């Protein structure tokens, strides 16, 4: 009995899989379908850079394109438009988004809050959908570290210049002191020689 049940389950899975494949093939062959290609699913950007979220859709009818942004700060609707008609841009993205006929958008002056997942949905007028996802990573330019290194380098250069000047002054002073001592020694020896000569 157990073997018979396992055989039925196995046949049920096979029949279900075949049915699903046939339904998917039928859906792909139905006229008026929509397809979407995401050319760059991962984008790395730095703060204040402009980025292009590039996609390409094909559709026999009129399509509606919708972009959403999902991050740790929540979900935001960016823009929605119908090919050849209206464009509805969210107030958060006003003056920062440019739309293109192929379904792509350009984000200008990105910030750290722009990192996350961007979901695009292309819906054909008959109800067929296509979905795409782009992951955007935004990195800060670490000016503080570069500034620290530059200040440290300038400080070390100034300290080394001061030390070199001090060493030069010490060397000059020592040289002058040695000259004076040598001059005094020669003067005292000549006085002794003169005294000896007088005594003789």
C-alpha positions in Angstrom: 0.0 0.0 0.0 2.9 2.4 0.9 4.6 1.7 -2.4 1.4 2.4 -4.3 0.9 5.7 -2.5 4.5 6.8 -3.2 4.0 5.9 -6.9 0.9 8.0 -7.0 2.6 11.0 -5.4 5.5 10.7 -7.8 3.1 10.6 -10.8 1.2 13.6 -9.3 4.4 15.6 -9.1 5.3 14.7 -12.7 1.8 15.5 -14.0 1.9 18.8 -12.1 5.3 19.7 -13.4 4.3 18.9 -17.0 1.0 20.9 -16.6 3.0 23.9 -15.3 5.5 23.8 -18.1 2.6 23.6 -20.7 0.9 26.5 -19.1 4.1 28.6 -19.1 4.7 27.8 -22.7 1.1 28.7 -23.6 1.5 32.0 -21.7 4.7 32.8 -23.6 3.0 32.1 -26.9 -0.1 34.2 -26.2 -0.3 37.3 -28.4 0.1 40.6 -26.7 2.7 39.4 -24.2 5.4 41.6 -22.6 9.0 40.9 -22.0 11.7 42.7 -20.0 15.5 42.6 -20.1 17.6 44.1 -17.3 21.1 44.8 -18.7 22.9 45.6 -15.5 21.3 44.0 -12.3 24.0 45.4 -10.0 25.2 49.0 -9.9 27.9 50.5 -7.7 27.9 54.2 -7.4 29.4 57.0 -5.2 27.6 59.8 -3.6 26.5 62.7 -5.9 26.9 60.5 -9.0 24.2 60.0 -11.7 23.2 56.4 -12.4 21.2 54.8 -15.2 18.8 52.0 -14.3 18.8 50.4 -17.7 16.1 48.1 -18.9 14.5 47.2 -22.3 11.0 46.0 -22.7 9.0 44.8 -25.7 5.2 44.9 -25.8 2.7 44.6 -28.6 0.2 46.8 -26.9 0.4 49.9 -24.7 2.5 49.3 -21.6 2.6 50.9 -18.2 6.0 51.1 -16.5 6.3 51.5 -12.8 9.5 51.8 -10.7 9.7 51.3 -6.9 12.6 51.6 -4.5 12.9 49.3 -1.5 15.5 49.8 1.3 15.8 49.7 5.0 14.0 53.1 5.1 10.9 51.6 3.4 9.2 51.3 0.0 8.9 54.4 -2.2 7.1 54.7 -5.5 9.5 56.5 -7.9 7.7 57.0 -11.2 4.9 55.5 -13.2 4.1 56.2 -16.9 2.3 54.8 -19.9 4.1 54.6 -23.2 3.4 57.7 -25.1 1.2 59.3 -22.4 1.4 60.7 -18.9 4.4 60.5 -16.5 3.7 60.5 -12.7 6.9 61.2 -10.7 6.8 61.0 -6.9 7.5 64.3 -5.1 10.5 62.7 -3.4 12.1 62.2 -6.8 11.0 65.4 -8.5 13.8 67.0 -10.6 16.0 63.8 -10.0 14.4 61.3 -12.4 14.5 61.1 -16.1 12.4 58.5 -17.9 13.2 56.9 -21.2 11.0 55.2 -23.8 12.6 51.8 -23.3 11.6 51.8 -19.6 14.9 52.9 -18.2 15.3 55.7 -15.7 18.2 57.9 -14.7 18.7 59.0 -11.1 20.7 62.2 -10.5 22.8 63.1 -7.6 22.4 59.9 -5.6 22.8 59.7 -1.9 23.3 57.0 0.7 19.5 56.7 1.0 19.3 55.7 -2.7 21.0 52.4 -2.0 18.7 49.4 -2.1 16.5 47.4 -4.5 14.8 49.0 -7.5 11.8 47.0 -8.9 10.4 47.7 -12.3 7.0 46.4 -13.4 5.9 46.6 -17.1 2.2 45.9 -17.4 0.5 45.5 -20.8 -3.0 46.8 -21.3 -4.4 43.2 -21.5 -2.9 42.5 -18.0 0.3 40.7 -18.8 3.2 41.6 -16.5 7.0 41.5 -16.6 9.3 42.2 -13.6 12.9 43.2 -13.1 15.1 44.0 -10.2 18.3 46.2 -9.9 20.5 46.3 -6.8 22.2 49.7 -6.2 25.1 50.1 -3.8 26.1 53.7 -2.9 29.4 54.4 -1.3 30.7 57.6 0.3 33.9 59.2 -0.8 36.0 59.3 2.4 37.4 62.8 2.3 38.1 62.7 6.0 40.7 60.0 5.7 42.4 61.7 2.8 42.3 65.0 4.7 43.9 63.4 7.8 46.7 61.8 5.7 47.4 65.2 4.0 47.5 67.1 7.3 49.7 64.4 8.9 52.1 64.6 5.9 52.2 68.4 6.1 52.8 68.3 9.9 55.7 65.7 9.5 57.2 67.7 6.7 57.1 70.9 8.8 58.6 69.1 11.9 61.4 67.6 9.7 62.2 71.1 8.2 62.4 72.6 11.7 64.7 69.8 12.9 66.9 70.3 9.9 67.2 74.0 10.6 67.9 73.4 14.3 70.7 70.9 13.3 72.2 73.4 10.9 72.1 76.1 13.6 73.7 73.8 16.2 76.4 72.8 13.7 77.1 76.5 12.9 77.3 77.4 16.6 79.6 74.5 17.3 81.8 75.5 14.4 82.0 79.1 15.7 82.7 78.0 19.2 85.5 75.7 18.0 87.0 78.6 16.1 87.0 80.9 19.1 88.5 78.2 21.3 91.2 77.5 18.8 91.9 81.3 18.5 92.2 81.6 22.3 94.5 78.6 22.5 96.8 80.0 19.8 96.8 83.4 21.5 97.7 81.9 24.9 100.5 79.7 23.4 102.0 82.7 21.6 101.9 84.6 24.9 103.7 81.7 26.6 106.3 81.6 23.9 106.9 85.3 24.2 107.2 85.0 28.0 109.7 82.2 27.6 111.7 84.2 25.2 111.8 87.2 27.6 112.9 85.0 30.5 115.7 83.7 28.5 
